[in-house]
């Protein structure tokens, strides 16, 4: 709420009208207006402080300002009532038919006792606007336009149950044919040479001669795989010769 700044009154005196009783210990600032209607009265007790520009208007009864009351500048009090002891009323406050308890403090710019706004608010809350009940609109049933007649659906033939499939036995992989190990054919020992070595003569170093059969036997003992290797070479030569 906006409060206009106080202006100094050009009237340096206090205006009193009607039945106004002011105690000698009360303090009243310049520019205050104290007015009592016929049949009404204003009573200000000792120690009260009336600020500058305060308006006290008593009507239809007695307006009593108790001891120690402080009225700020620009306070307006209208009607009949009582402001309790040591109460503090802020500047620019409006009181209508006040009933203020002792030691009560009211902030500046307050409004108290205005029943006209409350009556209007009660009327507004008592008669809330009632909206007329509206019935829900039912949508009209519309049939879709069909260009051609709908053909009837043929019934579906029942599906015969499927017989369970017998499990397939696992197929064993073919095993390779086992070939008997090849054995090397035994070779007949060659007959020893019939020629006997000549006996050594005296004074000469004897020469030892070995036959082919003895050499082959010795090689077979030292190299047991030699016969199989020779046989494979012979077979290769035979195959190459036959193909040629």
C-alpha positions in Angstrom: 0.0 0.0 0.0 1.4 3.4 -1.0 1.5 6.1 1.7 1.8 9.7 0.5 4.5 11.7 2.4 3.1 13.9 5.1 2.8 17.6 4.4 3.1 20.2 7.1 -0.3 21.7 7.9 -0.6 25.4 7.5 -2.9 25.4 10.5 -0.6 25.7 13.5 -3.5 25.2 15.9 -5.5 22.2 17.1 -9.2 22.0 16.0 -11.6 20.7 18.7 -15.3 20.5 18.2 -18.0 19.0 20.4 -17.5 17.2 23.7 -13.7 16.7 23.8 -11.9 15.9 27.1 -8.1 16.0 27.0 -5.9 15.2 30.0 -3.1 17.6 30.8 -0.5 14.9 30.5 -1.5 14.1 26.9 0.6 15.3 23.9 -1.2 16.5 20.8 0.8 17.6 17.7 -0.1 20.5 15.4 -2.8 20.1 12.8 -4.8 17.4 14.7 -8.6 17.5 14.4 -10.8 16.3 17.3 -14.5 16.3 16.5 -17.4 14.8 18.4 -20.9 14.7 17.0 -23.9 15.7 19.2 -24.5 13.0 21.9 -20.9 11.7 21.4 -17.7 12.2 23.3 -13.8 12.0 22.8 -11.7 11.2 25.9 -7.9 11.3 25.8 -6.1 10.0 28.9 -2.7 11.0 30.4 0.4 10.0 28.5 -1.4 9.6 25.1 0.5 10.9 22.1 -1.5 12.2 19.1 0.6 12.6 16.0 0.5 15.3 13.4 -2.6 15.3 11.2 -4.5 12.8 13.2 -8.3 13.0 12.9 -10.6 11.7 15.7 -14.3 11.7 14.8 -16.6 10.3 17.5 -20.1 9.4 16.6 -22.9 7.4 18.1 -21.0 6.9 21.3 -17.7 7.6 23.2 -14.3 7.3 21.6 -11.8 6.6 24.4 -8.0 6.9 23.9 -6.4 5.2 26.9 -3.2 6.1 28.7 0.1 5.7 26.9 -1.5 5.2 23.4 0.5 6.4 20.4 -1.2 7.4 17.3 1.1 7.9 14.3 0.8 10.8 11.8 -2.2 10.8 9.5 -4.3 8.2 11.6 -8.0 8.4 11.1 -10.4 7.1 13.8 -14.1 7.2 13.1 -17.0 6.0 15.3 -17.2 4.8 18.9 -14.8 2.4 20.6 -11.7 2.0 22.8 -8.0 1.9 22.1 -6.3 0.1 25.0 -3.4 1.2 27.1 0.1 1.5 25.5 -1.3 0.4 22.1 0.7 1.7 19.1 -1.1 2.6 15.8 1.1 3.0 12.7 1.0 6.1 10.5 -1.8 6.3 7.9 -4.0 3.7 9.6 -7.8 3.9 9.4 -9.9 2.6 12.3 -13.7 2.3 12.2 -15.4 1.7 15.5 -12.1 0.6 17.0 -11.7 -2.2 19.6 -7.9 -2.3 20.2 -6.6 -4.3 23.1 -3.8 -3.0 25.4 -0.2 -3.3 24.2 -1.4 -4.1 20.6 0.7 -2.9 17.7 -0.7 -2.2 14.2 1.5 -1.7 11.2 1.3 1.5 9.2 -1.3 1.7 6.5 -3.7 -0.8 8.2 -7.4 -0.9 7.8 -9.7 -2.2 10.6 -13.5 -2.2 11.0 -14.5 -1.9 7.3 -17.5 -4.3 7.1 -18.7 -3.2 3.7 -15.9 -5.1 1.9 -16.5 -8.2 4.1 -20.2 -8.2 3.3 -19.4 -8.0 -0.4 -16.9 -10.8 -0.1 -19.3 -13.0 1.9 -22.0 -12.5 -0.8 -19.6 -13.4 -3.5 -18.6 -16.6 -1.6 -22.1 -17.5 -0.6 -23.5 -17.4 -4.1 -20.9 -19.0 -6.4 -21.9 -19.0 -10.0 -23.5 -22.3 -10.9 -23.0 -23.5 -14.4 -25.9 -25.1 -16.1 -25.5 -28.9 -16.4 -24.6 -29.8 -19.9 -25.5 -33.2 -21.2 -22.8 -34.9 -23.1 -23.4 -35.0 -26.8 -23.7 -38.4 -28.3 -22.0 -38.7 -31.6 -24.2 -39.7 -34.5 -23.6 -43.2 -35.8 -22.3 -43.0 -39.4 -22.0 -45.9 -41.7 -19.0 -45.9 -44.0 -19.6 -45.7 -47.7 -18.7 -48.9 -49.6 -18.0 -48.8 -53.3 -18.7 -52.5 -53.9 -20.5 -55.2 -51.9 -18.4 -57.1 -49.4 -17.9 -60.7 -50.4 -18.5 -63.3 -47.7 -15.4 -64.9 -46.3 -15.1 -68.6 -47.1 -14.7 -70.9 -44.1 -11.2 -72.1 -43.5 -10.7 -75.9 -43.7 -9.3 -77.4 -40.6 -5.6 -78.4 -40.8 -4.8 -82.0 -40.3 -2.5 -82.8 -37.4 1.1 -83.4 -38.5 2.4 -86.8 -37.6 5.5 -86.8 -35.4 8.7 -87.4 -37.2 10.7 -90.4 -36.1 14.2 -89.6 -34.9 16.9 -90.3 -37.4 19.6 -92.6 -36.3 23.1 -91.1 -36.5 25.2 -92.3 -39.4 28.5 -93.7 -38.5 31.4 -92.3 -40.5 33.1 -94.9 -42.8 36.2 -96.3 -41.3 39.2 -96.6 -43.5 40.1 -100.1 -44.5 43.1 -101.4 -42.6 45.8 -102.7 -44.8 48.1 -105.3 -43.5 51.7 -104.1 -43.0 53.9 -104.9 -45.9 56.7 -107.2 -45.0 59.8 -107.1 -47.0 60.3 -110.4 -48.8 63.2 -112.3 -47.7 66.0 -112.4 -50.1 67.8 -115.6 -50.5 71.5 -115.3 -49.8 73.6 -115.5 -52.8 75.9 -118.5 -53.1 79.4 -118.0 -52.1 81.9 -117.7 -54.9 83.4 -121.0 -55.7 86.8 -119.5 -56.4 88.9 -119.7 -53.3 91.5 -117.0 -52.8 95.0 -117.8 -53.7 97.2 -118.5 -50.8 99.5 -115.6 -50.0 103.0 -116.0 -51.0 105.9 -115.5 -48.7 107.0 -111.8 -48.4 103.6 -110.4 -49.7 100.8 -108.8 -47.7 97.7 -111.0 -47.7 94.7 -109.5 -49.5 91.3 -110.2 -48.0 88.5 -110.5 -50.4 84.8 -110.3 -49.5 82.0 -111.6 -51.6 78.9 -109.7 -52.6 76.7 -111.8 -50.4 78.9 -111.0 -47.4 78.7 -107.3 -48.2 75.0 -107.3 -48.6 74.6 -109.1 -45.3 76.8 -106.6 -43.6 74.9 -103.7 -45.0 71.6 -105.3 -44.0 72.9 -105.6 -40.4 74.1 -102.0 -40.3 71.2 -100.5 -42.2 68.1 -102.6 -41.5 65.9 -100.2 -43.6 68.0 -100.3 -46.6 66.2 -103.3 -48.2 62.8 -101.5 -48.0 64.4 -98.4 -49.5 66.0 -100.4 -52.4 62.7 -102.2 -52.9 60.8 -99.0 -53.2 63.3 -97.7 -55.8 63.0 -100.8 -57.8 59.2 -100.6 -57.7 59.4 -97.0 -58.9 61.7 -97.9 -61.7 59.3 -100.7 -62.7 56.3 -98.4 -62.7 58.1 -95.7 -64.7 59.3 -98.3 -67.2 55.8 -99.7 -67.5 54.3 -96.3 -68.1 56.9 -95.5 -70.7 
